[in-house]
Amino acid sequence: MSGSFILPEEQSAVEAIDAIRDEFDLFDDWTQRYRYLIELGNNLPAFPVEWQNDKFRVVGCQSQVWLNYSREGNKYYFSGSSDAVIVKGLIALLLRIYSGRTAEEILKIDPGFVKDLGLAGALSANRSNGVMSMVKAIQHIASR
């Protein structure tokens, strides 16, 4: 498996969502959370240039967003990137939740976590729709 794919930090998606919520709670406002998102995006593994094309592009995102995956056994590992720094941070959050999980776990994750984390209210409508497009793309891969 390429070093571009994200290995899970937490044992489950639920634990990842809880950890992200705890991390967001450390910040007083969304300006600080945006900085944190940008930092997360900057720490993503390099997304190979040869994957930055329409084959890997996520439809429904205002920014350019690319997503690739590798399946090992019954687990899916994801890699992603964007040309927008905050979106790249959002990708980092989603990959932390979804990467390294089974199809069953991926499909069971309620996308309502986006709203629960406060992301839906803090993002523009276009970015919020883009996050949901990324979630749908991940779920589509897992449902094949």
FIRODREN-119055 format. One record per residue (C-alpha): residue number from 1; residue in one letter; x, y, z. Coordinates in steps of 0.1 Angstrom, whole numbers, plus 5000, padded with zeros to 4 digits. Example, Ala and Ser with C-alpha at 12.3 -4.5 7.8 and 13.67 -1.06 7.14 Angstrom:
MIRO/1/A/5123/4955/5078
MIRO/2/S/5137/4989/5071
# end
This chain:
MIRO/1/M/5000/5000/5000
MIRO/2/S/5013/5035/4991
MIRO/3/G/5023/5059/5018
MIRO/4/S/4997/5082/5005
MIRO/5/F/4969/5063/5022
MIRO/6/I/4957/5072/5057
MIRO/7/L/4961/5046/5085
MIRO/8/P/4935/5049/5113
MIRO/9/E/4945/5067/5145
MIRO/10/E/4915/5054/5165
MIRO/11/Q/4901/5019/5167
MIRO/12/S/4867/5030/5153
MIRO/13/A/4850/5057/5134
MIRO/14/V/4830/5066/5165
MIRO/15/E/4862/5071/5185
MIRO/16/A/4876/5092/5157
MIRO/17/I/4846/5115/5156
MIRO/18/D/4847/5118/5195
MIRO/19/A/4885/5126/5193
MIRO/20/I/4878/5153/5166
MIRO/21/R/4850/5168/5188
MIRO/22/D/4874/5169/5218
MIRO/23/E/4900/5186/5197
MIRO/24/F/4876/5212/5183
MIRO/25/D/4865/5219/5219
MIRO/26/L/4900/5230/5227
MIRO/27/F/4895/5261/5205
MIRO/28/D/4875/5291/5215
MIRO/29/D/4862/5300/5180
MIRO/30/W/4860/5290/5144
MIRO/31/T/4890/5311/5134
MIRO/32/Q/4912/5289/5155
MIRO/33/R/4894/5257/5142
MIRO/34/Y/4900/5268/5106
MIRO/35/R/4937/5272/5114
MIRO/36/Y/4937/5237/5129
MIRO/37/L/4919/5224/5098
MIRO/38/I/4946/5240/5076
MIRO/39/E/4973/5224/5097
MIRO/40/L/4956/5190/5094
MIRO/41/G/4954/5194/5056
MIRO/42/N/4991/5204/5054
MIRO/43/N/5000/5172/5073
MIRO/44/L/4982/5149/5049
MIRO/45/P/5005/5125/5030
MIRO/46/A/5014/5137/4995
MIRO/47/F/4987/5130/4970
MIRO/48/P/5005/5118/4938
MIRO/49/V/5002/5142/4908
MIRO/50/E/4992/5113/4886
MIRO/51/W/4960/5109/4907
MIRO/52/Q/4950/5146/4903
MIRO/53/N/4927/5140/4873
MIRO/54/D/4890/5134/4865
MIRO/55/K/4892/5097/4874
MIRO/56/F/4898/5105/4910
MIRO/57/R/4879/5138/4912
MIRO/58/V/4849/5141/4936
MIRO/59/V/4819/5155/4918
MIRO/60/G/4799/5181/4936
MIRO/61/C/4827/5200/4952
MIRO/62/Q/4833/5236/4943
MIRO/63/S/4871/5232/4948
MIRO/64/Q/4890/5205/4931
MIRO/65/V/4889/5174/4953
MIRO/66/W/4905/5141/4945
MIRO/67/L/4900/5108/4963
MIRO/68/N/4917/5075/4958
MIRO/69/Y/4914/5043/4978
MIRO/70/S/4931/5009/4983
MIRO/71/R/4914/4978/4996
MIRO/72/E/4933/4954/5018
MIRO/73/G/4913/4925/5030
MIRO/74/N/4880/4938/5041
MIRO/75/K/4893/4974/5049
MIRO/76/Y/4894/5005/5027
MIRO/77/Y/4922/5030/5030
MIRO/78/F/4918/5064/5015
MIRO/79/S/4940/5092/5002
MIRO/80/G/4928/5126/4992
MIRO/81/S/4937/5162/4984
MIRO/82/S/4923/5195/4973
MIRO/83/D/4935/5228/4958
MIRO/84/A/4918/5247/4986
MIRO/85/V/4936/5247/5020
MIRO/86/I/4905/5245/5043
MIRO/87/V/4889/5218/5021
MIRO/88/K/4922/5198/5023
MIRO/89/G/4918/5200/5061
MIRO/90/L/4882/5188/5058
MIRO/91/I/4895/5159/5038
MIRO/92/A/4920/5151/5066
MIRO/93/L/4891/5149/5090
MIRO/94/L/4870/5127/5068
MIRO/95/L/4899/5103/5061
MIRO/96/R/4906/5101/5098
MIRO/97/I/4870/5089/5103
MIRO/98/Y/4867/5066/5073
MIRO/99/S/4901/5053/5063
MIRO/100/G/4911/5019/5076
MIRO/101/R/4875/5008/5081
MIRO/102/T/4854/4980/5068
MIRO/103/A/4826/4986/5042
MIRO/104/E/4801/4978/5069
MIRO/105/E/4815/5004/5093
MIRO/106/I/4818/5030/5066
MIRO/107/L/4782/5025/5056
MIRO/108/K/4770/5026/5092
MIRO/109/I/4786/5060/5099
MIRO/110/D/4758/5086/5101
MIRO/111/P/4769/5116/5081
MIRO/112/G/4751/5137/5107
MIRO/113/F/4785/5139/5125
MIRO/114/V/4792/5168/5101
MIRO/115/K/4764/5188/5117
MIRO/116/D/4772/5175/5152
MIRO/117/L/4808/5187/5150
MIRO/118/G/4795/5222/5140
MIRO/119/L/4810/5219/5106
MIRO/120/A/4778/5224/5087
MIRO/121/G/4770/5257/5104
MIRO/122/A/4805/5270/5102
MIRO/123/L/4811/5263/5065
MIRO/124/S/4796/5280/5035
MIRO/125/A/4768/5262/5018
MIRO/126/N/4791/5252/4990
MIRO/127/R/4817/5238/5013
MIRO/128/S/4791/5220/5034
MIRO/129/N/4777/5204/5002
MIRO/130/G/4812/5195/4992
MIRO/131/V/4818/5177/5024
MIRO/132/M/4786/5157/5019
MIRO/133/S/4798/5149/4983
MIRO/134/M/4830/5136/4997
MIRO/135/V/4811/5114/5023
MIRO/136/K/4789/5101/4995
MIRO/137/A/4819/5093/4973
MIRO/138/I/4835/5073/5002
MIRO/139/Q/4802/5055/5009
MIRO/140/H/4798/5047/4972
MIRO/141/I/4833/5031/4971
MIRO/142/A/4824/5010/5002
MIRO/143/S/4791/4999/4987
MIRO/144/R/4806/4984/4956
# end
